[in-house]
Amino acid sequence: MRTGLTKKQKTTVIYFDEHSRIIEVQTHNTDLKKRLMAFAAKYPQCCRQTDDDEQGGLTFEIEKGRLSFRLTAPY
């Protein structure tokens, strides 16, 4: 999909704070969008799409505890 955005402008932003039970993910990353859409379809009580910016970016709300980060040690 051509969006007119440069690769530098195609960002992924993950926002959460200590108060809210919701994580907001805004992304242009195709693989992450597909994974989030599949997760939202399978578990609508835990994840839902909230916005489509019409430039290839999607925004999702996810219950805290459903998203994890994995750090890998260098070899």
N, CA, C and O atoms as a GROMACS GRO file, in nm:
protein
  300
    1MET      N    1   0.084  -0.118   0.000
    1MET     CA    2   0.000   0.000   0.000
    1MET      C    3   0.088   0.124   0.000
    1MET      O    4   0.172   0.141   0.088
    2ARG      N    5   0.070   0.208  -0.096
    2ARG     CA    6   0.143   0.335  -0.102
    2ARG      C    7   0.071   0.438  -0.015
    2ARG      O    8  -0.049   0.462  -0.030
    3THR      N    9   0.147   0.499   0.074
    3THR     CA   10   0.086   0.594   0.166
    3THR      C   11   0.138   0.736   0.147
    3THR      O   12   0.077   0.831   0.196
    4GLY      N   13   0.249   0.751   0.076
    4GLY     CA   14   0.310   0.882   0.064
    4GLY      C   15   0.400   0.915   0.182
    4GLY      O   16   0.459   1.023   0.186
    5LEU      N   17   0.410   0.823   0.277
    5LEU     CA   18   0.495   0.844   0.394
    5LEU      C   19   0.631   0.780   0.370
    5LEU      O   20   0.642   0.677   0.303
    6THR      N   21   0.735   0.842   0.425
    6THR     CA   22   0.868   0.782   0.418
    6THR      C   23   0.879   0.674   0.525
    6THR      O   24   0.796   0.668   0.617
    7LYS      N   25   0.981   0.590   0.513
    7LYS     CA   26   0.999   0.485   0.614
    7LYS      C   27   1.019   0.546   0.753
    7LYS      O   28   0.975   0.489   0.853
    8LYS      N   29   1.085   0.660   0.760
    8LYS     CA   30   1.106   0.725   0.889
    8LYS      C   31   0.975   0.773   0.951
    8LYS      O   32   0.962   0.779   1.073
    9GLN      N   33   0.877   0.806   0.866
    9GLN     CA   34   0.747   0.852   0.916
    9GLN      C   35   0.656   0.737   0.955
    9GLN      O   36   0.555   0.759   1.023
   10LYS      N   37   0.688   0.616   0.912
   10LYS     CA   38   0.606   0.499   0.944
   10LYS      C   39   0.650   0.445   1.080
   10LYS      O   40   0.739   0.361   1.089
   11THR      N   41   0.586   0.494   1.183
   11THR     CA   42   0.629   0.464   1.319
   11THR      C   43   0.536   0.365   1.388
   11THR      O   44   0.425   0.337   1.341
   12THR      N   45   0.584   0.313   1.499
   12THR     CA   46   0.501   0.237   1.592
   12THR      C   47   0.514   0.303   1.728
   12THR      O   48   0.625   0.323   1.777
   13VAL      N   49   0.402   0.338   1.788
   13VAL     CA   50   0.400   0.402   1.918
   13VAL      C   51   0.320   0.315   2.012
   13VAL      O   52   0.206   0.278   1.982
   14ILE      N   53   0.379   0.282   2.127
   14ILE     CA   54   0.310   0.204   2.230
   14ILE      C   55   0.300   0.294   2.352
   14ILE      O   56   0.401   0.337   2.406
   15TYR      N   57   0.176   0.321   2.395
   15TYR     CA   58   0.154   0.413   2.506
   15TYR      C   59   0.080   0.342   2.617
   15TYR      O   60  -0.025   0.282   2.596
   16PHE      N   61   0.137   0.350   2.737
   16PHE     CA   62   0.065   0.303   2.855
   16PHE      C   63   0.119   0.378   2.976
   16PHE      O   64   0.230   0.429   2.975
   17ASP      N   65   0.038   0.383   3.079
   17ASP     CA   66   0.080   0.445   3.204
   17ASP      C   67   0.045   0.352   3.319
   17ASP      O   68  -0.016   0.247   3.299
   18GLU      N   69   0.083   0.390   3.438
   18GLU     CA   70   0.061   0.305   3.555
   18GLU      C   71  -0.084   0.305   3.601
   18GLU      O   72  -0.125   0.214   3.673
   19HIS      N   73  -0.162   0.404   3.561
   19HIS     CA   74  -0.300   0.416   3.608
   19HIS      C   75  -0.398   0.333   3.524
   19HIS      O   76  -0.479   0.259   3.578
   20SER      N   77  -0.388   0.346   3.393
   20SER     CA   78  -0.486   0.284   3.303
   20SER      C   79  -0.462   0.133   3.289
   20SER      O   80  -0.350   0.085   3.302
   21ARG      N   81  -0.570   0.061   3.261
   21ARG     CA   82  -0.562  -0.083   3.235
   21ARG      C   83  -0.551  -0.111   3.085
   21ARG      O   84  -0.554  -0.226   3.043
   22ILE      N   85  -0.538  -0.005   3.006
   22ILE     CA   86  -0.536  -0.017   2.860
   22ILE      C   87  -0.402   0.029   2.804
   22ILE      O   88  -0.345   0.128   2.849
   23ILE      N   89  -0.353  -0.044   2.705
   23ILE     CA   90  -0.235  -0.006   2.628
   23ILE      C   91  -0.285   0.038   2.491
   23ILE      O   92  -0.370  -0.027   2.432
   24GLU      N   93  -0.231   0.148   2.441
   24GLU     CA   94  -0.266   0.194   2.307
   24GLU      C   95  -0.147   0.172   2.215
   24GLU      O   96  -0.035   0.212   2.246
   25VAL      N   97  -0.171   0.107   2.102
   25VAL     CA   98  -0.067   0.081   2.003
   25VAL      C   99  -0.109   0.144   1.872
   25VAL      O  100  -0.215   0.112   1.818
   26GLN      N  101  -0.026   0.233   1.820
   26GLN     CA  102  -0.048   0.294   1.689
   26GLN      C  103   0.069   0.252   1.603
   26GLN      O  104   0.184   0.276   1.639
   27THR      N  105   0.040   0.188   1.488
   27THR     CA  106   0.149   0.135   1.406
   27THR      C  107   0.121   0.142   1.257
   27THR      O  108   0.007   0.140   1.212
   28HIS      N  109   0.230   0.152   1.181
   28HIS     CA  110   0.228   0.139   1.036
   28HIS      C  111   0.291   0.006   0.995
   28HIS      O  112   0.289  -0.029   0.877
   29ASN      N  113   0.347  -0.069   1.090
   29ASN     CA  114   0.416  -0.194   1.061
   29ASN      C  115   0.316  -0.300   1.016
   29ASN      O  116   0.225  -0.337   1.090
   30THR      N  117   0.334  -0.349   0.893
   30THR     CA  118   0.239  -0.443   0.834
   30THR      C  119   0.225  -0.571   0.914
   30THR      O  120   0.113  -0.616   0.939
   31ASP      N  121   0.336  -0.631   0.956
   31ASP     CA  122   0.329  -0.755   1.033
   31ASP      C  123   0.257  -0.734   1.166
   31ASP      O  124   0.174  -0.816   1.205
   32LEU      N  125   0.289  -0.627   1.235
   32LEU     CA  126   0.225  -0.599   1.364
   32LEU      C  127   0.076  -0.570   1.346
   32LEU      O  128  -0.005  -0.614   1.427
   33LYS      N  129   0.040  -0.498   1.241
   33LYS     CA  130  -0.103  -0.472   1.214
   33LYS      C  131  -0.178  -0.603   1.192
   33LYS      O  132  -0.287  -0.622   1.245
   34LYS      N  133  -0.119  -0.693   1.114
   34LYS     CA  134  -0.184  -0.822   1.088
   34LYS      C  135  -0.201  -0.902   1.217
   34LYS      O  136  -0.306  -0.961   1.241
   35ARG      N  137  -0.097  -0.903   1.299
   35ARG     CA  138  -0.104  -0.977   1.426
   35ARG      C  139  -0.208  -0.918   1.520
   35ARG      O  140  -0.283  -0.991   1.584
   36LEU      N  141  -0.213  -0.785   1.527
   36LEU     CA  142  -0.312  -0.720   1.614
   36LEU      C  143  -0.454  -0.739   1.562
   36LEU      O  144  -0.546  -0.758   1.641
   37MET      N  145  -0.473  -0.734   1.430
   37MET     CA  146  -0.607  -0.756   1.374
   37MET      C  147  -0.654  -0.899   1.401
   37MET      O  148  -0.770  -0.920   1.435
   38ALA      N  149  -0.565  -0.996   1.387
   38ALA     CA  150  -0.600  -1.135   1.415
   38ALA      C  151  -0.632  -1.154   1.563
   38ALA      O  152  -0.728  -1.223   1.598
   39PHE      N  153  -0.552  -1.092   1.651
   39PHE     CA  154  -0.576  -1.103   1.794
   39PHE      C  155  -0.709  -1.038   1.831
   39PHE      O  156  -0.785  -1.092   1.911
   40ALA      N  157  -0.738  -0.921   1.773
   40ALA     CA  158  -0.864  -0.852   1.800
   40ALA      C  159  -0.984  -0.933   1.752
   40ALA      O  160  -1.088  -0.934   1.817
   41ALA      N  161  -0.970  -1.001   1.639
   41ALA     CA  162  -1.079  -1.084   1.588
   41ALA      C  163  -1.103  -1.204   1.678
   41ALA      O  164  -1.218  -1.245   1.700
   42LYS      N  165  -0.996  -1.261   1.731
   42LYS     CA  166  -1.007  -1.380   1.815
   42LYS      C  167  -1.047  -1.347   1.958
   42LYS      O  168  -1.120  -1.424   2.022
   43TYR      N  169  -0.999  -1.234   2.010
   43TYR     CA  170  -1.023  -1.195   2.149
   43TYR      C  171  -1.077  -1.052   2.157
   43TYR      O  172  -1.009  -0.963   2.208
   44PRO      N  173  -1.198  -1.028   2.108
   44PRO     CA  174  -1.252  -0.890   2.106
   44PRO      C  175  -1.272  -0.830   2.245
   44PRO      O  176  -1.279  -0.708   2.259
   45GLN      N  177  -1.280  -0.914   2.347
   45GLN     CA  178  -1.295  -0.862   2.483
   45GLN      C  179  -1.163  -0.805   2.536
   45GLN      O  180  -1.162  -0.732   2.635
   46CYS      N  181  -1.051  -0.838   2.471
   46CYS     CA  182  -0.919  -0.795   2.517
   46CYS      C  183  -0.852  -0.692   2.426
   46CYS      O  184  -0.761  -0.621   2.469
   47CYS      N  185  -0.896  -0.684   2.301
   47CYS     CA  186  -0.827  -0.600   2.203
   47CYS      C  187  -0.926  -0.552   2.098
   47CYS      O  188  -1.013  -0.628   2.054
   48ARG      N  189  -0.913  -0.425   2.059
   48ARG     CA  190  -0.999  -0.375   1.953
   48ARG      C  191  -0.928  -0.265   1.875
   48ARG      O  192  -0.848  -0.190   1.930
   49GLN      N  193  -0.960  -0.257   1.746
   49GLN     CA  194  -0.907  -0.150   1.663
   49GLN      C  195  -0.991  -0.026   1.690
   49GLN      O  196  -1.114  -0.032   1.690
   50THR      N  197  -0.924   0.087   1.713
   50THR     CA  198  -0.996   0.210   1.745
   50THR      C  199  -0.983   0.318   1.639
   50THR      O  200  -1.061   0.413   1.638
   51ASP      N  201  -0.885   0.304   1.548
   51ASP     CA  202  -0.867   0.409   1.448
   51ASP      C  203  -0.793   0.355   1.326
   51ASP      O  204  -0.714   0.262   1.336
   52ASP      N  205  -0.820   0.416   1.212
   52ASP     CA  206  -0.749   0.392   1.087
   52ASP      C  207  -0.719   0.530   1.031
   52ASP      O  208  -0.812   0.604   0.996
   53ASP      N  209  -0.592   0.567   1.022
   53ASP     CA  210  -0.558   0.704   0.982
   53ASP      C  211  -0.561   0.727   0.831
   53ASP      O  212  -0.525   0.836   0.784
   54GLU      N  213  -0.602   0.627   0.755
   54GLU     CA  214  -0.614   0.637   0.609
   54GLU      C  215  -0.480   0.658   0.539
   54GLU      O  216  -0.476   0.686   0.420
   55GLN      N  217  -0.369   0.644   0.613
   55GLN     CA  218  -0.235   0.652   0.555
   55GLN      C  219  -0.156   0.526   0.588
   55GLN      O  220  -0.033   0.527   0.588
   56GLY      N  221  -0.227   0.419   0.617
   56GLY     CA  222  -0.162   0.292   0.647
   56GLY      C  223  -0.143   0.265   0.795
   56GLY      O  224  -0.094   0.158   0.831
   57GLY      N  225  -0.179   0.359   0.880
   57GLY     CA  226  -0.162   0.340   1.024
   57GLY      C  227  -0.291   0.297   1.091
   57GLY      O  228  -0.399   0.347   1.059
   58LEU      N  229  -0.280   0.203   1.183
   58LEU     CA  230  -0.394   0.157   1.262
   58LEU      C  231  -0.364   0.176   1.409
   58LEU      O  232  -0.249   0.169   1.452
   59THR      N  233  -0.469   0.200   1.488
   59THR     CA  234  -0.456   0.214   1.632
   59THR      C  235  -0.542   0.110   1.700
   59THR      O  236  -0.655   0.084   1.659
   60PHE      N  237  -0.486   0.049   1.804
   60PHE     CA  238  -0.554  -0.056   1.879
   60PHE      C  239  -0.548  -0.024   2.027
   60PHE      O  240  -0.455   0.041   2.074
   61GLU      N  241  -0.649  -0.070   2.101
   61GLU     CA  242  -0.648  -0.069   2.247
   61GLU      C  243  -0.641  -0.214   2.292
   61GLU      O  244  -0.717  -0.299   2.245
   62ILE      N  245  -0.549  -0.242   2.385
   62ILE     CA  246  -0.527  -0.378   2.433
   62ILE      C  247  -0.524  -0.374   2.585
   62ILE      O  248  -0.469  -0.282   2.645
   63GLU      N  249  -0.583  -0.476   2.647
   63GLU     CA  250  -0.575  -0.487   2.792
   63GLU      C  251  -0.429  -0.502   2.835
   63GLU      O  252  -0.353  -0.577   2.774
   64LYS      N  253  -0.392  -0.429   2.940
   64LYS     CA  254  -0.259  -0.443   2.995
   64LYS      C  255  -0.240  -0.587   3.039
   64LYS      O  256  -0.332  -0.647   3.095
   65GLY      N  257  -0.126  -0.643   3.016
   65GLY     CA  258  -0.100  -0.782   3.048
   65GLY      C  259  -0.111  -0.873   2.927
   65GLY      O  260  -0.070  -0.989   2.932
   66ARG      N  261  -0.167  -0.822   2.817
   66ARG     CA  262  -0.181  -0.901   2.693
   66ARG      C  263  -0.068  -0.873   2.595
   66ARG      O  264  -0.053  -0.944   2.496
   67LEU      N  265   0.011  -0.771   2.621
   67LEU     CA  266   0.123  -0.734   2.534
   67LEU      C  267   0.251  -0.749   2.615
   67LEU      O  268   0.258  -0.707   2.730
   68SER      N  269   0.353  -0.809   2.554
   68SER     CA  270   0.480  -0.824   2.625
   68SER      C  271   0.595  -0.782   2.535
   68SER      O  272   0.584  -0.782   2.412
   69PHE      N  273   0.705  -0.748   2.598
   69PHE     CA  274   0.829  -0.714   2.529
   69PHE      C  275   0.929  -0.824   2.559
   69PHE      O  276   0.933  -0.876   2.671
   70ARG      N  277   1.009  -0.859   2.462
   70ARG     CA  278   1.110  -0.961   2.485
   70ARG      C  279   1.246  -0.901   2.454
   70ARG      O  280   1.270  -0.854   2.343
   71LEU      N  281   1.334  -0.903   2.552
   71LEU     CA  282   1.471  -0.859   2.532
   71LEU      C  283   1.557  -0.982   2.507
   71LEU      O  284   1.543  -1.083   2.576
   72THR      N  285   1.644  -0.974   2.409
   72THR     CA  286   1.732  -1.086   2.381
   72THR      C  287   1.876  -1.043   2.404
   72THR      O  288   1.918  -0.935   2.360
   73ALA      N  289   1.951  -1.127   2.471
   73ALA     CA  290   2.090  -1.097   2.501
   73ALA      C  291   2.174  -1.106   2.373
   73ALA      O  292   2.141  -1.184   2.283
   74PRO      N  293   2.280  -1.028   2.364
   74PRO     CA  294   2.367  -1.038   2.246
   74PRO      C  295   2.441  -1.172   2.246
   74PRO      O  296   2.461  -1.233   2.351
   75TYR      N  297   2.479  -1.215   2.129
   75TYR     CA  298   2.551  -1.343   2.117
   75TYR      C  299   2.698  -1.324   2.140
   75TYR      O  300   2.775  -1.420   2.134
   0.00000   0.00000   0.00000
